[in-house]
Amino acid sequence: MTNTPKNDRSTRRPDCVTEIRIGNSVLVVSGFFKQGATDTAADKMMKVLEAEAATQKTAI
């Protein structure tokens, strides 16, 4: 695998960063919101959780 640098990347810092450890590896995921967005990361996560809850069936 060749390591080619990407010169077209933005110098803007990510709006959210998540690190997940899997064994001896660490996966780093960076997220960006649109420049004019008014939603926060918490707002977006709440929408994800609401959509997830709407699709779950309750166990009796």
Backbone hydrogen bonds, N-H to C=O, Kabsch-Sander energy under -0.5 kcal/mol:
donor,donor_aa,acceptor,acceptor_aa,energy
4,T,2,T,-1.0
7,N,5,P,-0.7
15,D,31,G,-1.9
16,C,31,G,-1.6
18,T,29,V,-2.7
20,I,27,L,-2.7
22,I,20,I,-0.5
22,I,25,S,-2.7
25,S,22,I,-2.1
27,L,20,I,-3.4
28,V,26,V,-0.6
29,V,18,T,-3.0
29,V,27,L,-0.5
31,G,16,C,-3.2
37,A,34,K,-1.6
44,K,40,T,-2.2
45,M,41,A,-2.4
46,M,42,A,-2.2
47,K,43,D,-1.8
48,V,44,K,-1.9
49,L,45,M,-2.6
50,E,46,M,-2.5
51,A,47,K,-2.3
52,E,48,V,-2.4
53,A,49,L,-2.6
54,A,50,E,-1.9
55,T,51,A,-1.0
55,T,52,E,-0.6
56,Q,52,E,-0.7
56,Q,53,A,-0.6
